[in-house]
Amino acid sequence: MRGFRNAVFALAVISAGCSNVQVAPEDRLVFQYSEGIQSLHQPTYDDFFLACHPDWKERDLSVRMAGYEATRKGGRVTFSPDGLEVVKLAILGRGADSKLGKVFGEGNRLQFKTLVKPDYVSINYIDRSEFPPGVILFLLGEPLGTVISLKPGNTRGPVRSVLESVQLHWIWTRTRLGRADWCLESVLPVPTSAVFRKLQFNEIPPPDAGAVQEPPGP
């Protein structure tokens, strides 16, 4: 997957400090935070988010993740300031393409937008053997906040309207409370920026699906 290769390359650059490629500090912030969320890395959550949210109710990232996973089963999520829902569903830090926009800095505050493309179409090009048995994929659908669940298989599924791209608005504040220089005030999708496309995926049909099915496609 193109996005996955980009993410791996970005990680290599950030980790190794490659002198031939310049990584914007804002891109570094986005990747470090998103990768930490995807990895359930509590210190990242502590330093990059909780440090400037002393009244945040759920401070255990594993418990916070479990709550999100229970909610998404209902087919819809509400986006929270910590960005957990959009990080997970848009595959940030795990393959999504992310392009940095204009950066605005004033005093101890930093704001910018990123254009995120989950690249869901790549799902059809992944060998089925690479998916764990019984895996369920969760995608952002239309309208924004809708969660589509599907099981990868060998039958062409119904036409689905899924997220093609969306802008995320990031707001950071400088902090000395944690081990990071910047703490995330909020990251939220810009609803009017969302672009959707219609796709069909190779799926395992539900038990009550009709007998007539299209053959698998690319």
Wavefront OBJ file of the C-alpha trace (Angstrom):
o trace
v 0.000 0.000 0.000
v 1.320 3.398 -0.989
v 0.264 5.013 2.283
v 1.857 2.257 4.319
v 5.145 2.699 2.494
v 4.990 6.447 3.140
v 4.361 5.884 6.833
v 7.223 3.424 7.155
v 9.540 5.817 5.331
v 8.471 8.689 7.579
v 9.133 6.566 10.652
v 12.596 5.694 9.362
v 13.384 9.349 8.746
v 12.077 10.477 12.120
v 13.817 7.670 13.998
v 17.144 7.833 12.184
v 17.292 11.596 11.716
v 18.213 11.218 8.046
v 20.064 14.360 6.954
v 18.980 14.087 3.311
v 15.253 14.446 3.992
v 13.689 17.370 5.827
v 10.756 16.527 8.089
v 8.674 19.473 9.250
v 8.376 19.624 13.052
v 4.587 19.684 12.634
v 4.691 16.441 10.635
v 6.844 14.979 13.380
v 4.266 15.945 16.012
v 1.420 14.416 14.001
v 3.284 11.175 13.387
v 4.564 10.744 16.932
v 1.162 11.352 18.454
v -0.771 9.234 15.939
v 1.673 6.343 16.144
v 1.495 6.495 19.933
v -2.296 6.271 19.863
v -2.226 3.367 17.402
v 0.319 1.557 19.602
v -1.594 2.197 22.836
v 1.513 3.948 24.170
v 0.430 5.511 27.454
v 3.482 7.822 27.832
v 2.643 9.439 24.472
v -0.918 10.055 25.623
v 0.375 11.435 28.918
v 2.926 13.824 27.424
v 1.230 14.898 24.218
v -2.364 15.215 25.437
v -3.090 14.715 29.128
v -0.374 17.168 30.184
v -2.604 20.073 29.107
v -5.932 18.421 29.978
v -5.860 17.998 33.776
v -9.637 17.511 33.895
v -9.857 14.911 31.121
v -12.092 12.156 32.464
v -10.530 8.960 31.069
v -6.758 9.040 31.571
v -5.984 5.382 30.884
v -5.448 5.025 27.127
v -6.344 1.327 27.095
v -9.679 2.028 28.786
v -10.269 4.990 26.476
v -9.612 2.737 23.465
v -11.988 0.074 24.764
v -14.725 2.693 25.047
v -14.142 3.799 21.468
v -14.224 0.217 20.211
v -17.546 -0.379 21.948
v -19.001 2.807 20.480
v -17.940 2.143 16.899
v -19.915 -1.119 16.894
v -23.025 1.054 16.889
v -22.093 2.402 13.463
v -21.314 5.976 14.430
v -18.732 7.907 16.460
v -18.409 11.428 17.816
v -15.002 12.974 17.296
v -13.215 13.903 20.512
v -10.486 16.534 21.104
v -7.849 13.834 21.679
v -8.430 12.652 18.110
v -8.590 8.973 18.992
v -11.581 8.255 16.749
v -10.183 9.934 13.657
v -6.660 8.591 14.228
v -7.962 5.025 14.364
v -10.548 5.205 11.597
v -8.454 7.265 9.162
v -5.444 4.996 9.825
v -3.182 7.874 10.845
v 0.258 6.560 11.771
v -0.583 3.256 10.111
v -0.744 4.008 6.406
v -2.838 7.104 5.715
v -1.352 9.792 3.511
v -1.078 13.080 5.416
v -0.156 16.403 3.836
v 0.706 19.435 5.956
v -0.973 22.743 5.141
v -0.195 26.290 6.233
v 1.144 26.628 9.784
v 0.125 29.440 12.130
v 2.178 30.080 15.242
v 1.502 32.771 17.818
v 3.281 32.813 21.146
v 2.745 29.494 22.849
v 0.070 28.311 20.385
v 0.478 26.391 17.157
v -2.247 25.688 14.600
v -2.222 23.889 11.263
v -4.303 21.631 9.068
v -3.402 18.331 7.477
v -5.128 16.723 4.514
v -5.603 13.056 5.326
v -6.328 10.302 2.807
v -7.009 6.864 4.351
v -6.505 5.066 1.006
v -9.254 2.523 1.739
v -9.167 1.298 -1.867
v -5.887 -0.472 -1.022
v -7.879 -2.992 1.018
v -8.826 -4.780 -2.200
v -5.169 -5.269 -3.101
v -4.114 -6.939 0.138
v -3.763 -10.701 -0.020
v -6.531 -12.287 2.072
v -3.984 -14.474 3.846
v -2.479 -11.343 5.406
v -5.645 -10.644 7.399
v -5.998 -12.364 10.800
v -8.869 -14.885 10.910
v -12.190 -13.214 11.664
v -10.811 -9.683 11.358
v -13.315 -6.849 10.978
v -12.262 -3.606 9.303
v -13.795 -0.285 10.341
v -13.948 2.565 7.839
v -15.286 6.111 7.912
v -18.380 6.471 5.762
v -20.835 9.145 4.693
v -21.903 11.299 6.451
v -18.705 11.926 8.391
v -18.808 10.028 11.667
v -20.526 7.001 10.142
v -18.588 3.777 10.757
v -18.713 1.011 8.165
v -17.672 -2.472 9.245
v -16.720 -5.216 6.836
v -15.030 -8.598 6.846
v -12.450 -9.048 4.063
v -13.327 -12.003 1.844
v -13.696 -13.140 -1.749
v -17.140 -11.805 -2.699
v -17.709 -8.374 -4.199
v -19.774 -6.479 -1.637
v -22.294 -3.660 -2.002
v -21.377 -0.166 -3.131
v -20.284 1.849 -0.108
v -19.624 5.566 0.230
v -16.349 5.863 2.149
v -14.044 8.704 3.090
v -11.615 9.738 0.373
v -10.035 12.679 2.208
v -10.637 15.158 5.023
v -8.795 18.063 6.597
v -7.862 17.823 10.263
v -7.439 20.978 12.334
v -4.665 20.621 14.906
v -4.188 23.021 17.822
v -1.127 22.652 20.059
v 0.079 24.600 23.060
v 3.615 24.813 24.389
v 3.995 23.045 27.708
v 6.557 22.241 30.382
v 4.368 19.788 32.266
v 5.303 16.678 30.302
v 8.346 15.411 28.451
v 7.138 16.880 25.151
v 7.521 20.515 24.109
v 4.004 20.696 22.684
v 0.709 19.399 24.006
v -2.350 18.758 21.853
v -5.309 20.991 22.699
v -7.451 19.336 20.054
v -7.516 17.691 16.657
v -10.855 17.570 14.879
v -11.962 16.935 11.304
v -13.312 19.876 9.288
v -16.732 18.491 8.210
v -17.066 20.732 5.142
v -13.742 19.453 3.783
v -14.762 15.780 3.698
v -14.721 14.119 0.278
v -16.268 10.689 -0.250
v -16.071 8.088 -2.999
v -18.099 5.011 -3.803
v -16.243 1.716 -3.603
v -16.927 -1.986 -3.531
v -14.811 -4.259 -1.375
v -14.127 -7.974 -1.500
v -15.958 -9.182 1.588
v -17.431 -12.121 3.432
v -21.177 -11.661 2.854
v -23.487 -11.649 5.882
v -25.395 -14.902 6.551
v -28.626 -13.486 5.130
v -27.066 -12.133 1.928
v -28.794 -13.035 -1.325
v -27.593 -15.901 -3.436
v -26.611 -13.731 -6.393
v -23.146 -12.260 -5.805
v -20.598 -10.550 -8.000
v -17.217 -12.269 -8.374
v -14.257 -10.767 -6.533
v -12.485 -7.864 -8.203
v -9.304 -5.875 -7.759
l 1 2 3 4 5 6 7 8 9 10 11 12 13 14 15 16 17 18 19 20 21 22 23 24 25 26 27 28 29 30 31 32 33 34 35 36 37 38 39 40 41 42 43 44 45 46 47 48 49 50 51 52 53 54 55 56 57 58 59 60 61 62 63 64 65 66 67 68 69 70 71 72 73 74 75 76 77 78 79 80 81 82 83 84 85 86 87 88 89 90 91 92 93 94 95 96 97 98 99 100 101 102 103 104 105 106 107 108 109 110 111 112 113 114 115 116 117 118 119 120 121 122 123 124 125 126 127 128 129 130 131 132 133 134 135 136 137 138 139 140 141 142 143 144 145 146 147 148 149 150 151 152 153 154 155 156 157 158 159 160 161 162 163 164 165 166 167 168 169 170 171 172 173 174 175 176 177 178 179 180 181 182 183 184 185 186 187 188 189 190 191 192 193 194 195 196 197 198 199 200 201 202 203 204 205 206 207 208 209 210 211 212 213 214 215 216 217 218
